[in-house]
Amino acid sequence: MGFEGVIGQETVRKRLTELVEEQRLPHALLFCGPKGCGKMATAMSFAAYLLTKESSSPNAEAMLRTWQHPDLHFSYPVIRPAGTSAEHKMTSDDFSEHWNTMVNHSLYFSLDQWLEQMNAANQQAIIGVGESDSLIRKLSLKASQGLYKVSIIWLPERMNAECANKLLKIIEEPPQQTVFIMVCEAPEQLLETILSRTQRIDFKGIDTTAIEKALIEKRGLEEDTAHRIARIANGNWLKALEELDANNENRLYLDMFIMLMRLAYQRNIKELKNWSDTVAGYGRERQKGMLTYFLHLIRENFMFNFRIADLNYMTEEEEKFAKNFARFINEANVIEISDLFSKAIRDIGQNANGKIVFFDIALRMIVLLLQK
């Protein structure tokens, strides 16, 4: 098996196969890069490449088609469902059916999609110490199908301290022929000792031409439509897929952004309170996703004022709103508004009261929109 499911990233693919061919493959790799660039798709495809290249089993490819090879181990953030005993140490195995459903649907997915798959509601997902204990037990066994055992750890930055320290020990002294592939979006949150024991491979966003080609070949789009979506995607295949979904979450976020800005401009305190109560009812991960989207729109509306098309990456709906709204985002307030949303993302991540956070945003926007 090869890298047929990976969009673009030819340079990374070539580097990985050369490491194997030249027998320079390190025991721990760290894949870093922006959301939607195909880090996980590449990790899974590379794992399949390793497990079939040196396999003595004729069934290896068949098992990998459903990602259930005995020498391939996935670790990922999970929640603790209501009613679960506090004594039970949650592991990836507790959600293996949910995981298999998701990865068999697509090699490209986001944390939000995974949380939805788990019915996480308001919970934040982590990788706890139970996972490191489970992984150590699994990797102590001899490879059953060939030469390699592969451990893919998705979002290792979500490991708690106890898990990270236990995992560090096995990375320092790995079982024979074990390859760790960590797929990370926030490497600065990892322990420095883990970073120093991995070989980091940085991914760039997917080339626009590669996304355009994939949209035409995989989704059957016309060239003009594929080109516009590929440009908006800005290297992110997940963003491209969102643009194809008529009910994608960003359209909800856009509606909430427009409502916030209009109510703030009107100084409608009562309705701003209703707005803040509504978004406070979203799950925390969804709230952070919405605020991140708001940050994107602030940047795009500010750049829209320069009237240089190549600087803007907006959908038709976003651009339609920007034609009248962009003038309110200027040099006097763009940094302060951006800081306001960034601080809110941090506060929500630290379990701050959502009603307070969002009503504070609403009130501050009344003042900020007047600054010129």
QUIVEN-V987336 format. One record per pair of residues at least 12 apart in sequence whose ideal C-beta (glycine too) atoms are under 10 Angstrom apart, sorted by the first residue. I is the first residue (numbers start at 1). GAP is how many residues later the second one is. D is the distance in Angstrom with one decimal. If there is no record, write none. Layout:
i/gap/d
I/GAP/D
I/GAP/D
//
This chain:
i/gap/d
1/43/9.9
1/44/7.3
1/45/10.0
1/46/9.4
1/47/4.2
1/48/6.2
1/49/9.7
1/50/8.1
1/51/5.0
1/52/8.9
1/59/8.3
1/60/5.7
1/63/5.9
1/64/8.5
2/15/8.9
2/43/6.9
2/44/9.6
2/46/7.9
2/47/6.2
2/50/9.0
2/51/9.9
3/13/8.7
3/14/8.6
3/35/9.6
3/38/8.4
3/39/7.0
3/41/9.7
3/42/4.5
3/43/7.5
3/45/8.7
3/46/7.2
4/41/7.6
4/44/9.8
5/33/9.0
5/36/5.8
5/37/9.2
5/39/7.8
5/40/5.9
5/43/9.1
5/101/8.6
5/102/4.9
5/103/8.7
6/32/5.4
6/33/9.9
6/34/9.9
6/35/5.0
6/36/5.3
6/37/9.8
6/38/8.9
6/39/5.3
6/40/9.0
6/101/7.5
6/102/9.4
6/200/9.3
6/204/9.7
6/231/9.8
7/29/9.7
7/30/9.1
7/31/5.8
7/34/7.5
7/35/9.8
7/100/9.4
7/101/8.0
7/199/5.6
7/200/9.0
7/203/5.6
7/204/6.6
7/206/8.3
7/207/4.8
7/208/9.6
7/211/8.4
7/230/5.5
7/233/9.1
8/29/8.3
8/30/6.8
8/34/9.8
8/195/9.5
8/196/9.0
8/197/8.8
8/198/4.1
8/199/5.1
8/200/9.4
8/201/8.4
8/202/3.4
8/203/7.3
8/205/8.8
8/206/8.0
8/227/8.7
8/229/8.5
9/24/9.0
9/28/7.3
9/29/5.4
9/30/8.8
9/32/8.4
9/33/5.8
9/36/9.7
9/194/6.4
9/195/8.2
9/196/9.8
9/197/6.8
9/198/8.7
9/201/8.1
10/197/8.8
10/200/8.4
11/190/9.9
11/192/9.2
11/193/8.3
12/19/8.3
12/21/8.9
12/25/9.4
12/26/8.5
12/27/8.9
12/30/6.1
12/34/9.0
12/189/6.2
12/190/8.6
12/191/6.1
12/192/8.7
13/25/9.8
13/29/6.9
13/32/8.1
13/33/8.0
13/36/9.2
15/186/6.9
16/13/8.2
16/15/9.7
16/26/7.6
16/27/9.6
16/29/9.1
16/30/5.3
16/33/7.8
16/34/9.3
16/165/9.7
16/185/7.6
17/29/8.4
17/32/7.2
17/36/9.4
19/27/9.6
19/180/8.6
19/182/9.5
20/26/8.8
20/29/7.6
20/30/7.0
20/33/7.1
20/34/9.2
20/128/9.8
20/159/9.8
21/32/9.8
24/175/9.5
25/21/9.9
25/25/8.1
25/123/9.0
25/152/10.0
25/154/6.8
25/174/9.1
26/153/8.1
26/154/9.0
26/171/9.2
26/172/7.5
26/173/4.3
26/175/10.0
27/144/7.6
27/145/9.9
27/146/9.8
27/147/4.7
27/148/9.2
27/149/9.5
27/150/8.7
27/151/6.3
27/152/6.1
27/153/6.5
27/170/8.8
27/171/9.0
27/172/9.0
28/123/9.2
28/125/9.8
28/142/9.8
28/143/5.3
28/144/9.4
28/146/7.2
28/150/9.0
28/151/7.7
28/152/4.3
28/153/8.1
28/154/7.3
28/166/8.4
28/169/5.8
28/170/4.3
28/171/6.8
28/172/9.9
29/14/8.1
29/17/8.4
29/123/9.8
29/150/7.2
29/151/6.8
29/152/5.0
29/153/7.0
29/154/9.3
29/169/6.3
29/170/5.5
29/171/7.9
29/172/6.1
30/123/9.6
30/126/8.2
30/150/8.7
30/151/8.2
30/152/4.9
30/153/8.4
30/154/6.0
30/157/6.7
30/160/8.0
30/164/8.2
30/165/7.1
30/167/9.2
30/168/3.9
30/169/6.8
30/170/4.5
30/171/6.9
30/172/9.2
31/12/5.7
31/15/9.0
31/121/9.5
31/123/9.8
31/150/6.5
31/151/6.8
31/152/4.8
31/153/6.6
31/154/9.7
31/156/9.7
31/167/9.5
31/169/8.2
31/170/5.5
31/171/8.3
31/172/6.5
32/150/8.8
32/151/8.5
32/152/5.3
32/153/7.6
32/154/8.8
32/155/5.0
32/156/9.8
32/158/9.7
32/163/9.9
32/166/9.8
32/168/6.0
32/169/7.2
32/170/5.3
32/171/6.8
33/150/9.1
33/151/8.6
33/152/7.8
33/154/9.8
33/168/8.5
33/169/6.0
33/170/2.9
33/171/6.7
33/172/7.7
33/173/9.8
33/202/9.2
34/151/7.8
34/168/9.9
34/169/7.4
34/170/7.9
34/171/5.5
34/172/9.4
34/200/8.9
34/201/6.5
34/202/6.7
35/75/6.8
35/76/8.8
35/150/6.3
35/170/9.3
35/200/9.4
35/201/6.0
35/202/9.6
35/203/6.5
35/204/8.2
35/257/9.6
36/72/6.9
36/73/9.7
36/74/7.5
36/169/7.8
36/170/7.7
36/175/9.6
36/197/7.5
36/198/9.1
36/199/7.2
36/200/3.2
36/201/5.0
36/202/3.7
36/203/5.7
36/204/7.9
36/205/8.5
36/206/9.2
37/71/9.6
37/148/9.7
37/165/9.8
37/166/4.6
37/167/6.8
37/168/5.3
37/169/5.8
37/198/6.1
37/199/6.8
37/200/7.6
37/201/9.2
38/69/7.8
38/70/6.8
38/165/6.9
38/167/9.4
38/168/6.2
38/172/9.5
38/197/9.6
38/198/9.5
38/199/6.4
38/200/9.6
39/69/9.8
39/115/9.0
39/142/9.4
39/143/9.7
39/144/4.8
39/145/7.8
39/146/7.9
39/162/8.9
39/163/9.7
39/164/5.4
40/36/9.7
40/63/8.6
40/67/6.6
40/68/7.4
40/69/7.3
40/70/9.8
40/112/7.9
40/114/6.1
40/115/9.3
40/141/9.4
40/143/5.0
41/62/9.8
41/65/8.5
41/66/3.7
41/67/5.7
41/68/9.2
41/142/9.5
41/196/8.3
42/65/8.7
42/139/9.0
42/141/8.5
42/159/8.8
42/161/7.4
43/31/9.9
43/64/9.1
43/107/8.9
43/109/5.3
43/110/9.2
43/111/8.0
43/138/4.6
43/139/8.5
43/140/5.0
43/158/9.9
44/20/8.8
44/23/7.0
44/28/8.5
44/30/8.9
44/59/7.2
44/63/5.7
44/106/9.4
44/108/6.7
44/110/9.6
44/137/8.8
44/139/9.0
45/19/9.7
45/62/7.3
46/104/8.4
46/106/9.2
46/133/8.9
46/135/6.9
47/17/8.1
47/20/9.0
47/22/8.2
47/24/9.1
47/25/5.6
47/26/9.5
47/27/9.4
47/101/8.4
47/103/4.3
47/104/9.0
47/105/6.0
47/132/7.8
47/134/6.6
48/12/8.6
48/13/8.0
48/15/9.7
48/16/4.7
48/17/9.1
48/19/8.5
48/21/8.0
48/24/8.0
48/102/8.9
49/15/9.7
49/99/9.9
49/101/9.8
50/21/9.1
50/22/9.2
50/96/8.5
50/97/8.0
50/98/4.7
50/99/9.4
50/100/5.9
50/127/9.7
50/129/6.5
50/131/9.5
51/12/8.6
51/13/6.5
51/18/5.7
51/19/9.6
51/20/5.9
51/21/6.2
51/92/9.0
51/94/6.8
51/95/6.3
51/96/8.7
51/97/6.0
51/98/8.8
51/99/6.3
51/128/9.7
52/12/6.8
52/17/9.1
52/93/9.3
52/94/8.0
52/96/10.0
53/93/8.1
53/94/8.2
53/95/8.4
54/89/9.1
54/91/9.2
54/92/4.7
54/93/3.6
54/94/6.1
54/123/8.8
55/14/9.0
55/16/8.6
55/88/9.3
55/90/5.3
55/91/3.6
55/92/7.7
55/93/8.6
56/87/9.9
56/88/10.0
56/89/6.9
56/90/5.6
56/91/8.7
57/12/9.1
57/13/9.5
57/14/9.5
57/87/8.3
57/88/4.4
57/89/6.7
59/86/8.0
60/12/9.9
60/85/5.7
60/86/6.9
63/82/7.9
65/39/8.6
66/34/7.0
66/37/8.9
66/38/6.0
67/32/8.5
67/33/6.5
67/35/9.9
67/36/5.2
67/37/6.5
67/40/9.3
67/85/9.8
68/28/9.1
68/32/6.9
68/35/9.9
68/36/9.3
69/75/9.1
69/76/6.8
69/77/9.6
69/80/9.9
69/81/8.4
70/68/9.4
70/71/8.8
70/73/8.6
70/74/4.9
70/75/6.3
70/79/9.1
71/67/9.5
71/68/9.7
71/70/9.0
71/71/9.5
71/72/5.0
71/73/6.0
71/74/5.3
71/75/6.9
71/76/9.1
71/77/6.5
71/78/4.8
71/79/6.5
71/80/9.6
71/106/9.5
71/107/9.5
72/73/9.4
72/76/9.2
72/77/8.0
72/78/5.2
72/79/8.2
72/80/7.2
73/19/8.4
73/20/9.9
73/61/8.9
73/62/6.4
73/65/5.3
73/66/7.1
73/76/7.3
73/77/7.1
73/78/4.8
73/79/7.2
73/80/9.0
73/105/9.5
73/107/9.7
74/18/5.9
74/19/9.5
74/22/8.1
74/25/6.3
74/26/9.2
74/29/7.9
74/61/9.8
74/76/9.6
74/77/8.1
74/78/5.4
74/79/8.1
74/80/7.0
75/16/8.3
75/17/5.2
75/18/9.8
75/52/6.2
75/56/5.4
75/57/8.4
75/59/8.2
75/60/5.9
75/63/9.7
75/76/6.8
75/77/7.2
75/78/4.5
75/79/6.9
75/80/9.2
75/81/8.0
75/84/8.8
75/88/9.2
75/92/8.8
75/105/9.6
75/107/9.2
76/15/9.9
76/16/5.4
76/19/7.9
76/20/9.9
76/22/9.9
76/23/6.6
76/26/9.7
76/27/9.8
76/35/9.4
76/38/7.1
76/42/9.9
76/49/8.0
76/51/7.1
76/55/8.6
76/76/8.6
76/77/7.6
76/78/4.4
76/79/6.7
76/80/9.6
76/82/8.5
76/107/9.3
77/13/9.7
77/15/8.7
77/18/9.6
77/34/7.4
77/37/7.5
77/38/8.7
77/41/9.2
77/43/9.6
77/47/8.2
77/48/3.5
77/49/5.5
77/50/5.3
77/51/9.1
77/54/9.1
77/77/7.6
77/78/5.5
77/79/9.4
77/80/9.4
77/81/4.3
77/82/8.5
78/12/5.2
78/13/7.3
78/14/6.3
78/15/9.3
78/16/6.1
78/17/5.2
78/20/9.0
78/21/9.1
78/36/9.1
78/37/10.0
78/40/6.9
78/42/9.0
78/45/9.4
78/47/5.7
78/48/7.4
78/49/7.4
78/50/8.0
78/52/9.2
78/53/8.0
78/80/9.5
79/15/9.2
79/16/8.2
79/35/9.9
79/36/7.6
79/39/5.6
79/40/8.4
79/41/4.8
79/42/8.5
79/43/9.7
79/44/4.2
79/45/7.6
79/46/5.2
79/47/8.2
80/14/8.9
80/43/7.2
80/45/9.5
80/46/9.0
80/48/8.7
81/13/8.2
81/14/9.1
81/37/8.2
81/38/8.0
81/39/9.1
81/40/9.8
81/42/8.6
82/37/9.9
82/39/8.9
82/41/9.1
88/42/7.8
89/39/6.2
89/40/6.2
89/41/2.7
89/42/8.0
89/43/9.6
89/44/6.9
89/45/8.3
89/74/9.8
90/35/9.5
90/36/8.4
90/37/9.0
90/38/5.6
90/39/9.5
90/40/5.5
90/41/7.6
90/44/9.9
91/36/9.0
91/37/7.8
91/38/9.6
91/39/4.6
91/40/5.0
91/41/9.2
91/42/7.9
91/43/4.5
91/44/8.5
92/35/8.0
92/38/9.1
92/39/6.0
92/42/7.4
92/43/8.5
92/61/9.4
92/62/9.1
93/37/9.2
93/38/8.9
93/41/6.5
93/45/9.5
94/24/9.5
94/36/8.7
94/37/9.8
94/40/9.8
95/19/8.9
95/22/8.1
95/23/5.8
95/30/9.4
97/20/9.9
98/16/8.1
98/18/9.9
98/19/4.9
98/20/5.6
98/21/8.7
99/15/8.0
99/18/7.8
99/19/9.0
99/55/9.3
101/16/6.8
102/12/6.4
102/14/9.4
102/15/5.1
102/16/9.4
103/51/9.8
105/12/9.4
106/131/9.5
106/132/9.5
106/135/8.4
107/130/9.7
108/128/9.5
108/129/5.2
108/130/5.8
108/132/9.4
108/133/7.2
109/45/9.4
109/129/7.6
109/132/9.8
110/75/9.8
110/126/9.8
110/128/5.6
110/129/9.9
110/131/9.8
110/132/9.4
110/175/9.8
110/179/8.7
111/13/9.8
111/14/7.3
111/43/9.0
111/44/6.7
111/47/8.6
111/74/8.3
111/174/6.7
111/177/9.7
111/178/8.8
112/126/9.4
112/137/7.4
112/171/9.2
112/173/6.0
112/174/6.9
112/176/9.3
112/177/5.7
113/125/8.5
114/40/8.5
114/41/8.9
114/171/9.5
115/168/7.2
115/169/9.6
115/170/5.3
115/171/8.2
115/174/9.9
116/133/9.8
116/167/9.2
116/169/9.2
116/170/9.2
120/163/6.6
120/164/9.2
120/165/7.1
120/166/9.7
121/161/9.9
121/162/5.5
121/163/9.4
121/164/9.7
121/165/9.7
122/159/9.1
122/160/8.5
122/161/4.6
122/162/5.9
122/163/8.6
122/164/9.0
122/165/9.3
122/229/9.9
122/232/9.2
123/160/7.6
123/161/8.0
123/162/8.6
124/34/8.4
124/159/8.8
124/160/5.9
124/161/6.7
124/164/9.5
124/224/9.9
124/225/8.0
124/227/8.3
125/30/8.2
125/33/6.5
125/160/8.0
126/29/9.4
126/32/5.2
126/33/7.3
126/34/5.7
126/37/8.2
127/26/7.5
127/27/8.8
127/28/7.4
127/29/7.1
127/30/9.1
127/31/5.3
127/32/4.3
127/33/7.1
127/36/5.5
127/37/8.5
127/40/8.8
128/30/9.5
128/31/7.9
128/32/5.6
128/34/7.5
128/35/5.6
129/30/8.9
129/31/6.8
129/32/9.0
129/33/4.2
129/34/4.7
129/35/9.2
129/36/8.9
129/37/6.3
129/38/9.4
130/32/9.7
130/33/8.0
131/22/8.7
131/28/7.7
131/29/9.5
131/32/5.9
131/35/9.1
131/36/8.3
132/21/9.9
132/27/7.8
132/28/9.6
132/30/7.7
132/31/4.5
132/32/7.9
132/33/8.3
132/34/3.9
132/35/4.8
132/36/9.2
132/37/8.8
132/38/7.7
133/29/9.9
133/30/8.7
133/33/7.1
133/34/10.0
135/16/6.3
135/18/8.2
135/28/9.3
135/31/8.9
135/32/7.2
135/35/7.3
135/45/9.5
136/30/7.2
136/31/8.3
136/33/8.3
136/34/5.6
136/39/9.0
138/13/8.0
138/37/9.7
139/12/6.4
139/31/6.8
139/35/7.7
139/36/4.9
139/37/9.9
139/39/5.5
139/41/9.1
140/30/9.2
140/35/6.3
140/38/9.8
141/34/8.5
142/33/8.7
142/34/8.6
142/35/9.2
143/32/9.2
143/33/8.7
143/34/6.3
143/35/8.5
146/31/9.0
147/29/9.7
147/30/5.6
148/29/5.4
148/30/7.5
148/31/5.8
149/25/9.3
149/26/7.0
149/27/8.8
149/28/6.4
149/29/4.7
149/30/7.2
149/31/9.7
150/27/9.7
150/28/7.7
150/29/5.0
150/30/8.0
150/31/6.7
151/16/9.5
151/19/9.0
151/20/9.6
151/23/9.1
151/24/9.7
151/27/6.7
151/28/7.2
151/29/5.0
151/30/7.1
151/31/8.9
152/27/9.2
152/28/8.1
152/29/4.9
152/30/8.0
152/31/6.7
153/14/7.9
153/18/10.0
153/27/6.7
153/28/7.2
153/29/4.7
153/30/7.0
153/31/8.5
154/27/9.3
154/28/8.2
154/29/5.0
154/30/8.7
154/31/9.6
155/27/8.8
155/28/7.0
155/29/6.8
155/30/6.6
155/31/8.3
155/34/9.8
156/24/9.4
156/26/4.5
156/27/7.7
156/28/5.6
156/29/9.7
156/30/9.4
156/31/8.8
156/33/8.8
156/34/6.2
156/35/9.5
156/38/7.4
156/42/9.4
157/25/9.0
157/27/5.7
157/28/6.9
157/29/4.4
157/30/7.1
157/31/8.2
157/32/4.0
157/33/5.7
157/34/9.9
157/37/9.9
158/26/9.6
158/27/9.6
158/28/8.8
158/31/8.3
159/23/9.7
159/30/9.2
159/31/8.1
159/32/8.6
159/35/8.8
161/30/8.2
164/25/9.9
164/26/7.5
164/27/5.2
164/29/8.7
164/30/6.5
165/26/7.6
165/28/8.6
165/29/9.3
167/13/8.7
167/15/9.4
167/24/9.1
167/27/7.3
168/23/6.6
168/25/5.6
168/26/5.7
168/29/7.4
171/22/8.9
171/23/6.6
171/26/5.2
171/27/7.4
172/21/8.4
172/22/9.6
172/25/6.3
174/23/9.5
180/14/9.9
180/17/9.3
180/18/7.4
181/17/9.3
181/20/9.4
182/12/8.0
182/13/9.7
182/16/6.4
182/18/9.4
183/20/9.7
184/14/9.3
184/16/9.0
187/13/7.3
187/15/9.3
203/32/9.4
204/31/6.9
205/28/8.5
205/29/6.3
205/30/1.8
205/31/6.4
205/32/9.3
205/34/9.7
206/24/8.9
206/27/7.8
206/28/9.3
206/29/5.0
206/30/7.3
206/31/5.9
206/34/8.7
207/23/9.0
207/28/7.6
208/19/8.2
208/21/10.0
208/22/4.8
208/23/6.0
208/24/9.8
208/25/7.6
208/26/7.9
208/27/7.3
208/32/9.9
209/18/9.3
209/21/7.6
210/20/8.4
210/25/9.3
210/27/9.0
211/15/8.1
211/16/9.5
211/18/7.7
211/19/4.1
211/20/8.7
211/21/9.7
211/22/5.4
211/23/9.1
211/24/7.5
211/25/8.4
211/26/6.3
211/28/9.1
211/29/5.4
212/13/9.7
212/14/4.8
212/15/5.5
212/16/9.3
212/17/8.0
212/18/3.9
212/19/8.3
212/21/9.1
212/28/9.1
213/13/8.0
213/17/8.5
214/12/8.6
214/16/8.5
214/23/7.3
214/26/7.9
215/12/8.7
215/13/9.9
215/14/6.0
215/15/6.2
215/18/8.8
215/22/9.3
215/25/6.3
215/26/9.3
215/28/9.3
215/29/8.0
216/14/9.4
219/21/8.7
219/22/8.6
219/25/6.5
221/19/9.8
221/23/8.1
225/18/9.4
225/19/9.4
226/14/8.9
228/15/8.5
228/87/8.8
228/88/8.5
229/12/9.3
229/13/9.5
229/14/4.7
229/15/7.1
229/86/8.9
230/13/9.4
231/79/9.4
231/81/9.7
231/82/6.8
232/80/9.5
232/81/5.5
232/82/7.1
232/83/6.0
232/84/9.5
232/86/9.0
233/80/8.5
234/62/9.9
234/79/5.2
239/74/9.3
242/73/9.5
243/72/6.7
248/67/10.0
249/37/7.7
249/40/7.0
249/41/8.2
249/44/8.4
250/39/8.9
250/40/9.2
250/43/6.0
250/46/9.1
250/47/9.7
250/65/7.9
250/67/9.2
250/68/8.8
251/64/8.7
251/66/7.1
251/67/9.8
252/30/9.5
252/34/9.3
252/38/8.1
252/41/9.5
253/26/9.6
253/33/9.2
253/36/7.5
253/37/4.8
253/38/9.1
253/39/9.0
253/40/4.3
253/41/7.3
253/43/9.3
253/44/8.4
254/36/9.9
254/39/7.7
254/40/9.6
254/43/7.5
254/60/9.9
254/61/8.1
254/63/6.1
254/64/6.3
254/67/7.4
255/62/9.4
256/19/7.4
256/22/7.8
256/23/6.2
256/26/9.3
256/34/6.5
256/37/9.0
256/38/8.4
256/102/10.0
257/33/8.2
257/36/7.4
257/37/5.6
257/39/9.7
257/40/5.6
257/41/9.1
257/44/9.8
257/61/9.0
257/64/8.2
257/68/9.4
258/39/9.4
258/59/9.4
258/60/9.7
258/63/5.8
258/67/8.0
259/12/8.3
259/13/9.2
259/15/9.6
259/16/5.9
259/19/9.0
259/20/9.7
260/12/7.6
260/15/6.0
260/16/8.9
260/19/8.7
260/34/8.1
260/98/8.9
260/101/7.6
260/102/6.5
260/105/6.4
261/33/9.7
261/36/9.3
261/40/9.4
261/60/8.6
261/64/6.3
261/67/7.5
261/68/9.4
261/104/7.0
261/108/7.0
262/13/10.0
262/59/9.8
262/63/8.8
263/12/6.1
263/99/7.3
263/102/8.5
263/103/8.8
264/64/9.5
264/97/9.1
264/98/6.5
264/99/8.4
264/100/8.6
264/101/3.8
264/102/4.8
264/103/8.8
264/104/8.0
264/105/5.6
264/106/9.5
265/60/9.0
265/63/7.5
265/100/8.5
265/101/8.0
265/104/5.7
265/105/8.9
266/100/9.1
267/96/9.8
267/99/5.5
267/100/9.9
267/102/9.6
267/103/9.7
268/94/9.6
268/98/9.2
269/90/9.5
269/93/8.3
269/94/7.7
269/97/8.3
271/91/9.2
272/86/9.2
272/87/7.2
272/89/9.2
272/90/4.0
272/91/7.1
272/93/8.2
272/94/7.8
273/82/8.9
273/85/9.6
273/86/6.2
273/89/7.4
273/90/9.4
274/88/9.8
275/83/7.5
275/84/8.6
275/86/9.4
275/87/6.2
276/78/8.1
276/79/6.1
276/80/8.6
276/81/8.2
276/82/3.8
276/83/4.0
276/84/8.3
276/85/7.3
276/86/5.2
276/87/9.0
277/77/9.0
277/78/6.1
277/81/8.0
277/82/8.1
278/80/8.7
279/12/9.2
279/75/7.3
279/76/9.2
279/78/9.3
279/79/5.2
279/80/9.9
279/82/9.1
279/83/9.5
280/68/9.8
280/73/7.9
280/74/3.5
280/75/4.3
280/76/8.5
280/77/7.7
280/78/5.4
280/79/8.2
281/73/7.8
281/74/9.1
282/66/9.7
282/72/7.8
282/76/9.5
283/71/9.7
284/64/5.6
284/65/7.4
284/66/9.9
284/67/7.5
284/68/9.5
284/70/7.6
285/63/9.1
285/64/9.4
286/62/9.9
287/57/8.3
287/58/8.4
287/60/10.0
287/61/5.0
287/62/9.4
287/67/6.3
287/70/8.3
287/71/8.0
288/56/8.7
288/57/5.3
288/58/9.3
288/60/5.5
288/61/6.4
289/56/9.5
290/51/9.5
290/54/9.8
290/55/9.6
290/58/9.6
290/68/9.7
291/49/9.5
291/50/5.1
291/51/8.1
291/52/9.6
291/53/5.4
291/54/4.8
291/55/9.7
291/56/9.7
291/57/7.1
291/58/10.0
291/66/9.2
291/67/9.2
291/70/8.5
292/49/8.0
292/50/9.3
292/53/6.6
293/48/9.5
294/43/8.8
294/44/9.2
294/46/9.3
294/47/5.1
294/48/10.0
294/50/8.7
294/51/9.3
294/67/8.8
295/42/8.9
295/43/6.0
295/44/9.9
295/45/9.6
295/46/4.9
295/47/6.8
295/49/9.7
295/50/7.9
296/17/8.5
296/18/9.1
296/22/9.1
296/45/9.7
297/17/8.1
297/21/6.7
297/24/8.6
297/25/8.2
297/28/9.1
297/29/9.9
297/32/8.9
297/44/9.6
298/31/5.9
298/35/9.3
298/36/6.5
298/37/9.7
298/39/5.4
298/40/5.6
298/42/9.4
298/43/7.0
299/12/9.9
299/13/9.6
299/14/9.2
299/30/8.8
299/35/8.0
299/39/7.4
300/12/5.9
300/13/6.5
300/14/5.1
300/15/9.9
300/18/6.7
300/19/8.5
300/22/6.8
300/26/8.3
300/29/9.0
301/13/8.6
301/17/8.6
301/18/9.8
301/20/8.4
301/21/5.1
301/22/10.0
301/24/6.1
301/25/4.3
301/26/8.8
301/27/7.9
301/28/4.4
301/29/9.6
301/33/8.6
301/36/9.8
302/20/9.8
302/24/7.3
302/26/9.9
302/27/4.7
302/28/7.2
302/29/8.4
302/31/9.3
302/32/4.7
302/33/9.6
302/35/9.0
302/36/8.8
303/19/9.4
303/23/8.5
303/26/9.2
303/31/9.7
304/14/9.3
304/15/7.6
304/18/4.7
304/19/8.0
304/21/8.7
304/22/4.1
304/23/9.0
304/25/8.2
305/17/9.1
305/21/5.3
305/22/6.7
305/23/9.8
305/24/7.4
305/25/7.0
305/26/9.4
305/29/9.7
306/20/9.6
307/19/9.7
312/14/9.7
325/44/9.5
327/45/9.1
328/37/10.0
328/40/8.9
328/41/5.2
328/42/8.7
328/43/9.1
328/44/8.6
329/39/9.3
329/40/8.5
329/42/10.0
330/41/7.6
330/42/6.2
331/40/9.4
331/41/9.0
332/36/8.9
332/38/9.5
332/39/4.3
332/40/5.5
333/32/9.6
333/34/9.0
333/35/4.8
333/36/7.3
333/37/8.5
333/38/4.2
333/39/8.0
334/34/9.4
334/37/9.6
336/28/8.5
336/31/9.4
336/32/5.9
336/35/7.6
337/24/9.5
337/27/8.5
337/28/7.5
337/31/5.4
337/32/8.6
337/34/9.1
340/20/8.5
340/21/6.2
340/24/5.8
340/25/7.8
340/28/7.3
341/20/7.4
343/14/8.9
343/17/9.5
343/18/9.3
344/13/5.3
344/14/7.5
344/16/7.9
344/17/5.9
344/20/10.0
345/12/9.6
347/13/9.1
//
